[in-house]
Amino acid sequence: MIVTIASGKGGTGKTTIAANLALLISNAQLLDCDVEEPNAHFFLKPEIKTSRKVFVRVPVIDESKCTFCGRCQKLCAFHALAVLPSKVLLFPELCHSCGVCSHFCPEHAISEEDREIGFVEIGSRGQLQFIRGLLNVGESMAPPLIREVKSYLNPTRTNIIDAPPGTACSMVESVRGSDYCLLVTEPTPFGLNDLKLATKVITEMKIPAGVVINRCDLGTEDVRKFCEQESIPVLMEIPFRREIAAAYAQGDLLLEKMPEYRPSFKKLWERIENFAAEGAA
Amino acid sequence: MKQIVTISGKGGTGKTILTAAFSAIAKNHVMADCDVDAADLHLLLSPDIKERHLFQSGLMPKLDRERCSECRQCVDHCRFHAIRDDLSLDPLACEGCRFCEYVCPMQAISMEKKNTGEWYLSETRFGPLIHARLGAGEENSGKLVSLVRKEAKETALKQGADWVLIDGSPGIGCPVIASLSDVDYAVVVIEPSLSGLHDAGRVIEVAKHFGVKSLVVINKYDLHQGLTTEIERFCGNRKIPVLGKIPFDKAVVEMMGQAKTIMETGKSEAKTAIIEIWNRLGKMIHSSGIKQSNANA
């Protein structure tokens, strides 16, 4: 099973929920797909066993074969190539690694080589498997790295994905293929606005979803009303407590620091399992 | 004219609250919301939309089933697995590279422009706002950010504005990189947590990589005094100026509920702190030679 923890708005508590759930359930695996700013390791403190660089394919032009005909520039949908009278310029950060230029070069002058964009780390904490991706500073495209992290999805385990905030391509790449999506929000106008956007994406993707309202006592009733109107179940509410904020700040897991929250996380997981089963039926 | 972008690395640290507060203090300025896939600034500024424009970016293939010979070359060559077994398109997987169109021997595939969002020029009680909405799950957020930036700059030049105040997005990827280009300073909002510091550290590196100087604001600093001290030490070691510290203040959420900035409340600790931060920012920029608008409590 694959359960993704997402949100439109950032800083609502995705990682808190993902890390504590992963710790609670047996035979689990956490994949941190927020490759721009991964944080789950602060809480789970896994022992990292392997680290692997991640590459994308970019074209290399053999200028001894190139006739500077300009076909590659013309065909590239991303403007990643510029052909001058006696030189071809490549803008690697614009390249989507689609393979069009090398396939259609009439002189077979284009091959492809690896370009590093970040790395993936694999480790564990006791029974829990842990995978995260980290995008190199200055790189703009996260989706290829997210796909690499997701290549470690394990069908024999319960996979918990910690997704990046927002509703753009990185979020969609993380959520794709999930059996269930948990949207974490807060009951403020920002929380509501971004929840609406995220709900729209998840609905289009036909993935069953539920909501967790964090800092549920700081704001209004509007998020609850929206969930009721849209028939999205609210699976858990967490109040604002300075102790929770402090535990989060220093990387403590709620289940360890405040065991009184264990029953509500257990209940949250039972409800996710039930709704995911309903969604699959 | 000076362009200031608010970023944070980690989401939810208070970028929009701070940008909105700056907008309420600053005189003669234009605002730009560059968090195009989860824009919130408009919720505090109640914009009156004057112009609405379509944002078209990227291409999407369309298959003519009449012409198609089902040779499946398109399926085989697509590296994004965007064409399903039944030859239907998975629009969320498609990156618009046109390989399918080029490789089709029957010329059965044509490309259509995608409407990937909208952008708006609005008037608010604090001045003009350029904002946008990216279609759900769309790519090209960086391009839309660049467009918003360009329009904001043009508007600012036209009205002879002193400031362009830009609300950035979380992360370090394409929209953030696009929001950093050509700005004078990045104001990095950090909350006192290990995640907040780690993520801010990465975005400060990105800013540096693109030659932009960072200035730090610590938000909700009293939620963890120890980490606030650590952030101050981190900034001290790297010679990054700390503009100020904002305490956790429930008035922020209360004002948000009324679609107002924190500057529009009576007395509040957060408000007082933000005024100091703005004045310090003004002084810093003044020393590099621009007329500033001073704020009074």
HADDOCK unambig.tbl for C-alpha pairs under 7 A between the chains (distance, minus, plus):
assign (segid A and resid 8 and name CA) (segid B and resid 38 and name CA) 6.22 0.50 0.50
assign (segid A and resid 9 and name CA) (segid B and resid 12 and name CA) 6.81 0.50 0.50
assign (segid A and resid 9 and name CA) (segid B and resid 38 and name CA) 6.58 0.50 0.50
assign (segid A and resid 10 and name CA) (segid B and resid 11 and name CA) 3.75 0.50 0.50
assign (segid A and resid 10 and name CA) (segid B and resid 12 and name CA) 4.65 0.50 0.50
assign (segid A and resid 11 and name CA) (segid B and resid 10 and name CA) 6.90 0.50 0.50
assign (segid A and resid 11 and name CA) (segid B and resid 11 and name CA) 4.69 0.50 0.50
assign (segid A and resid 11 and name CA) (segid B and resid 12 and name CA) 3.93 0.50 0.50
assign (segid A and resid 11 and name CA) (segid B and resid 13 and name CA) 6.64 0.50 0.50
assign (segid A and resid 12 and name CA) (segid B and resid 12 and name CA) 6.68 0.50 0.50
assign (segid A and resid 36 and name CA) (segid B and resid 171 and name CA) 5.38 0.50 0.50
assign (segid A and resid 36 and name CA) (segid B and resid 172 and name CA) 5.58 0.50 0.50
assign (segid A and resid 36 and name CA) (segid B and resid 173 and name CA) 6.60 0.50 0.50
assign (segid A and resid 37 and name CA) (segid B and resid 9 and name CA) 6.77 0.50 0.50
assign (segid A and resid 37 and name CA) (segid B and resid 10 and name CA) 6.67 0.50 0.50
assign (segid A and resid 37 and name CA) (segid B and resid 171 and name CA) 6.00 0.50 0.50
assign (segid A and resid 37 and name CA) (segid B and resid 199 and name CA) 5.66 0.50 0.50
assign (segid A and resid 39 and name CA) (segid B and resid 195 and name CA) 5.79 0.50 0.50
assign (segid A and resid 77 and name CA) (segid B and resid 97 and name CA) 5.35 0.50 0.50
assign (segid A and resid 77 and name CA) (segid B and resid 98 and name CA) 6.92 0.50 0.50
assign (segid A and resid 98 and name CA) (segid B and resid 79 and name CA) 6.08 0.50 0.50
assign (segid A and resid 98 and name CA) (segid B and resid 97 and name CA) 6.36 0.50 0.50
assign (segid A and resid 100 and name CA) (segid B and resid 99 and name CA) 5.77 0.50 0.50
assign (segid A and resid 137 and name CA) (segid B and resid 202 and name CA) 6.92 0.50 0.50
assign (segid A and resid 137 and name CA) (segid B and resid 205 and name CA) 6.87 0.50 0.50
assign (segid A and resid 137 and name CA) (segid B and resid 206 and name CA) 5.67 0.50 0.50
assign (segid A and resid 138 and name CA) (segid B and resid 206 and name CA) 5.54 0.50 0.50
assign (segid A and resid 138 and name CA) (segid B and resid 209 and name CA) 6.72 0.50 0.50
assign (segid A and resid 139 and name CA) (segid B and resid 173 and name CA) 6.48 0.50 0.50
assign (segid A and resid 140 and name CA) (segid B and resid 173 and name CA) 4.24 0.50 0.50
assign (segid A and resid 140 and name CA) (segid B and resid 174 and name CA) 4.32 0.50 0.50
assign (segid A and resid 141 and name CA) (segid B and resid 173 and name CA) 6.22 0.50 0.50
assign (segid A and resid 141 and name CA) (segid B and resid 174 and name CA) 6.44 0.50 0.50
assign (segid A and resid 142 and name CA) (segid B and resid 173 and name CA) 6.83 0.50 0.50
assign (segid A and resid 166 and name CA) (segid B and resid 37 and name CA) 5.78 0.50 0.50
assign (segid A and resid 166 and name CA) (segid B and resid 38 and name CA) 5.56 0.50 0.50
assign (segid A and resid 167 and name CA) (segid B and resid 37 and name CA) 5.56 0.50 0.50
assign (segid A and resid 167 and name CA) (segid B and resid 38 and name CA) 6.72 0.50 0.50
assign (segid A and resid 167 and name CA) (segid B and resid 136 and name CA) 5.95 0.50 0.50
assign (segid A and resid 167 and name CA) (segid B and resid 137 and name CA) 5.43 0.50 0.50
assign (segid A and resid 168 and name CA) (segid B and resid 37 and name CA) 5.86 0.50 0.50
assign (segid A and resid 168 and name CA) (segid B and resid 136 and name CA) 6.34 0.50 0.50
assign (segid A and resid 168 and name CA) (segid B and resid 137 and name CA) 4.22 0.50 0.50
assign (segid A and resid 168 and name CA) (segid B and resid 138 and name CA) 5.19 0.50 0.50
assign (segid A and resid 168 and name CA) (segid B and resid 139 and name CA) 6.23 0.50 0.50
assign (segid A and resid 169 and name CA) (segid B and resid 137 and name CA) 5.03 0.50 0.50
assign (segid A and resid 169 and name CA) (segid B and resid 138 and name CA) 5.49 0.50 0.50
assign (segid A and resid 169 and name CA) (segid B and resid 139 and name CA) 5.24 0.50 0.50
assign (segid A and resid 172 and name CA) (segid B and resid 137 and name CA) 5.62 0.50 0.50
assign (segid A and resid 188 and name CA) (segid B and resid 257 and name CA) 6.77 0.50 0.50
assign (segid A and resid 189 and name CA) (segid B and resid 256 and name CA) 6.75 0.50 0.50
assign (segid A and resid 189 and name CA) (segid B and resid 257 and name CA) 6.31 0.50 0.50
assign (segid A and resid 190 and name CA) (segid B and resid 40 and name CA) 5.84 0.50 0.50
assign (segid A and resid 194 and name CA) (segid B and resid 38 and name CA) 5.71 0.50 0.50
assign (segid A and resid 201 and name CA) (segid B and resid 136 and name CA) 5.50 0.50 0.50
assign (segid A and resid 201 and name CA) (segid B and resid 137 and name CA) 6.38 0.50 0.50
assign (segid A and resid 219 and name CA) (segid B and resid 253 and name CA) 6.58 0.50 0.50
assign (segid A and resid 242 and name CA) (segid B and resid 223 and name CA) 6.78 0.50 0.50
assign (segid A and resid 245 and name CA) (segid B and resid 223 and name CA) 6.78 0.50 0.50
assign (segid A and resid 246 and name CA) (segid B and resid 223 and name CA) 6.35 0.50 0.50
assign (segid A and resid 246 and name CA) (segid B and resid 224 and name CA) 5.94 0.50 0.50
assign (segid A and resid 248 and name CA) (segid B and resid 193 and name CA) 7.00 0.50 0.50
assign (segid A and resid 249 and name CA) (segid B and resid 192 and name CA) 6.39 0.50 0.50
assign (segid A and resid 249 and name CA) (segid B and resid 193 and name CA) 3.69 0.50 0.50
assign (segid A and resid 249 and name CA) (segid B and resid 194 and name CA) 5.73 0.50 0.50
assign (segid A and resid 249 and name CA) (segid B and resid 224 and name CA) 6.89 0.50 0.50
assign (segid A and resid 250 and name CA) (segid B and resid 193 and name CA) 5.98 0.50 0.50
assign (segid A and resid 250 and name CA) (segid B and resid 194 and name CA) 5.84 0.50 0.50
assign (segid A and resid 251 and name CA) (segid B and resid 194 and name CA) 6.55 0.50 0.50
